[in-house]
Amino acid sequence: MEAQSLPAALALVAGGGVGLSPERRAALGASLPLVQRDYRFERVWFWGCIQGLRGAYYIAEGLGPDRAAPRCRLYSLNCLDWSLLTPATKEMLALAEQVKGRFQGDPSFEYNLSEINAEAAARLMESGKEPVMKEEARLIATIEQIDREVGIVPRGAFVKTPLGSVHENRHFEGLSLVEAKKLSSYFHFTEPVNLKNKTLLEKANLDPSIDFLDSLEHDIPRGSWSIQLEKGGTVVVLRSLLWLGLTFYHVPMTKQFGYVYFGTGEKNLDLPFML
Amino acid sequence: MDQSPEFDLSQEPESADPQDAYERGHGPYQPHEPGYGLDQPGYSPYEDEIPDPQTRMLAIKNAKAYLLKTSTKSGLNLYDHFANILTKILDEQPTNTVDIIENISKDVKWAQFQKKMDTLCDEHLVPPTFEASEKYKALFIKEDGEEEHEELEEEMGQPSLPNVMETAFYFEQAGIGLSKDESYYIFLALKNLINLQPIQTCRFWGKILGLEMNYIIAEVQLQEGEEEEEIGEEGEEIVEEGEKEMGEAEEDEQKEQEAEPPKSTYKPPPEIPKEANGTGTNKYVYFVCNEPGTPWVKLPPVTPAQIVCARKIKKFFTGWLNSPVVSFPPFPGNEANYLRAQIARISAGTHVSPTGFYQFENEDEEDDEGADTYEENPEFEPPPVAEMVESLATWAHHVKGILKQGRCVWINPSQKSEENEEEEEEEEEGEEQQEERGPPLLTLISEDEGMKDIPAWTAQASTDLIPQYSVAILQSNRWPGAYAFASGRKFENIYFGWGHKYSPESHTPALPPPAQAEFPSGPGITETIDPTVEEEMAFKAAQEEALAEDEEGEDEEEEDD
């Protein structure tokens, strides 16, 4: 969610029961503008909070002029001092998928890889490094996975220019109530995968400046999103069932939208049994 | 026409409207053009009617005025219609125009009507926003009969409305809780609940999220008279069932006179009875609603079978209380029962209080059953917040844990089955179950087992910057979403989550039972090979020989005699 609209946005996602304490909110209000100044971001998003056993990680994302470019991620343990995270690599993602269990809350904690994945451990030992995975790497990989799989925006909120860069759509006035209840009005804010597979007939109806992302309609498994209209339709809230804790909110017919993650950072692999 | 079209166009300048050409001056008509000679006196069609050129102009004007007259039905006039037709024709230049002129006319008229459709208004949709606002506004209405109500309350002892806003404030220090608006709506909804139902104590238990709607849950203790009425109702139901069984038994006797296949000797394992209202898992009654403002629904009491099954399945709640729970093993009940079972498990697992806040009424702890009741300890001294965060021994469960059987107090199922056994002599079918003993009532939470290397509880202070006003916060790791806070003498438990237990391994559903074993094969039922024809003939020959020998033997004997 946008850092500037943080207080209002937090009130809208509070239906899930988890949020931020007044101390953290005040700290964010003070530190996020400084982050924007120091790193020269155009936009700063408060991504959310991953709860570990002994502490929590607060994550922020900074966006540059092209909103679809890879985002810079920062984390903090107290919402005041932010540290930059390196971009995620494929090995990190592969390893992190195999690490199970809660986050510890200590970024220097090391997971013993030989228990988890013997091959990777062997490879690391050969190259002279220790067969461990740091919690920081797991954090990076988890955030990247969450953004890729369940980071969503409403249709029409972002426009793709002919040069390829993506900007906010100044003419976006919000989804109507009817549109807001449909899964097809929301897009994954990441590299599209399914667009090329659409039939010509479907592609004919698309507007290339707006429909350049995957919609939620064809997410596997079906039913992995819970759409609710809270307060009788004033806010539409989407909760992901694959990553429990990701909440997206949008106020229909206004420009307000955003998503935030408050959870333990674990994928819900039991989802097919639970539906 | 013999002339080529180009020649025509040169005669008639580019405007497609022939009237314009007429007005601009056609020039003298050539002999090959139609209308040649019409302007000569004696050849005009109106010649006999209008001889005078002055009046002819007037006649032309009248004709044009007539053409311009607007139709009362459609609002079109012929003049414009013809103009449009000719425009369209000259634009498109179709072949064989004269054959399709009627269709062209119809198309032009149809095109006219299309624009007029925009004046229809869309039906004014009433968005559901306003209905919800009405419901919320209804919460704020003060009842008129409040004075009478207050007198009644004084007689029976005031039901305590919990201070939801105060609790919300403390939890907010930890970042837990709903928005202030929603908390206040819940506050008012609880007040309504207390006014409607005969309630002794009431507490906001928490919120469980669902796929389509969420549940707001209130934990309540009803006044004593009300609970007995419910038991009476259940007794009546059982009596009715008994009568039905009697009716069926009579029918069975009649049927037995007819041929019937042998009845199976299978007796299902005895059903473990649920705990009485007010004890164990059914100590509290729970009311749920989907949103504050919607009516509160009472959840039915929970049975041990439901708890045992709920431990094996993991399903999301949909938000509709009567929707079925499709699972394996099949859940005995619908979503309301599943919800009640999960609430019972969560309460048993995560309701904690500072150690020493509650104490047993009797100091003797001989029976576990007697340790169901506790009371507040008036001499409780709350430890400082730092100590509550550091050591988990400062917290204790005040709800009895649920045994494997599904109850808080173990019961021997075979005792009950003795009453039902009329013909059965074998008591071996009742398995000898070991008596289960759970941890006693006020156990410290430091004795809760963790999973692998994850402790069962995480304790934190709400703030490090201002320690004198910080609040001790407990988060459960076994039931993510269960929180507790303690600050001085105040403490509270709450749940915000999806209603499922945390397990480090993935959920593995129960496997179906193995296929039933077949009847053991032995010599008695093994099929033998049918004898071949030769064998049969040989056997028959041997039999006849034997018979013949016997007859001969008899004949010989007779002869001897």
Boltz contact constraints between the chains, C-beta under 6 A:
constraints:
  - contact:
      token1: [A, 11]
      token2: [B, 179]
      max_distance: 6.0
  - contact:
      token1: [A, 14]
      token2: [B, 178]
      max_distance: 6.0
  - contact:
      token1: [A, 14]
      token2: [B, 179]
      max_distance: 6.0
  - contact:
      token1: [A, 17]
      token2: [B, 207]
      max_distance: 6.0
  - contact:
      token1: [A, 17]
      token2: [B, 496]
      max_distance: 6.0
  - contact:
      token1: [A, 19]
      token2: [B, 175]
      max_distance: 6.0
  - contact:
      token1: [A, 20]
      token2: [B, 175]
      max_distance: 6.0
  - contact:
      token1: [A, 21]
      token2: [B, 173]
      max_distance: 6.0
  - contact:
      token1: [A, 21]
      token2: [B, 174]
      max_distance: 6.0
  - contact:
      token1: [A, 21]
      token2: [B, 175]
      max_distance: 6.0
  - contact:
      token1: [A, 23]
      token2: [B, 463]
      max_distance: 6.0
  - contact:
      token1: [A, 53]
      token2: [B, 458]
      max_distance: 6.0
  - contact:
      token1: [A, 101]
      token2: [B, 504]
      max_distance: 6.0
  - contact:
      token1: [A, 102]
      token2: [B, 454]
      max_distance: 6.0
  - contact:
      token1: [A, 177]
      token2: [B, 127]
      max_distance: 6.0
  - contact:
      token1: [A, 226]
      token2: [B, 211]
      max_distance: 6.0
  - contact:
      token1: [A, 231]
      token2: [B, 132]
      max_distance: 6.0
  - contact:
      token1: [A, 232]
      token2: [B, 128]
      max_distance: 6.0
  - contact:
      token1: [A, 232]
      token2: [B, 129]
      max_distance: 6.0
  - contact:
      token1: [A, 232]
      token2: [B, 131]
      max_distance: 6.0
  - contact:
      token1: [A, 232]
      token2: [B, 132]
      max_distance: 6.0
  - contact:
      token1: [A, 233]
      token2: [B, 127]
      max_distance: 6.0
  - contact:
      token1: [A, 233]
      token2: [B, 128]
      max_distance: 6.0
  - contact:
      token1: [A, 233]
      token2: [B, 129]
      max_distance: 6.0
  - contact:
      token1: [A, 234]
      token2: [B, 129]
      max_distance: 6.0
  - contact:
      token1: [A, 269]
      token2: [B, 506]
      max_distance: 6.0
  - contact:
      token1: [A, 270]
      token2: [B, 314]
      max_distance: 6.0
  - contact:
      token1: [A, 270]
      token2: [B, 506]
      max_distance: 6.0
  - contact:
      token1: [A, 270]
      token2: [B, 507]
      max_distance: 6.0
  - contact:
      token1: [A, 273]
      token2: [B, 314]
      max_distance: 6.0
  - contact:
      token1: [A, 273]
      token2: [B, 507]
      max_distance: 6.0
  - contact:
      token1: [A, 273]
      token2: [B, 509]
      max_distance: 6.0
  - contact:
      token1: [A, 274]
      token2: [B, 314]
      max_distance: 6.0
  - contact:
      token1: [A, 274]
      token2: [B, 315]
      max_distance: 6.0
  - contact:
      token1: [A, 274]
      token2: [B, 316]
      max_distance: 6.0
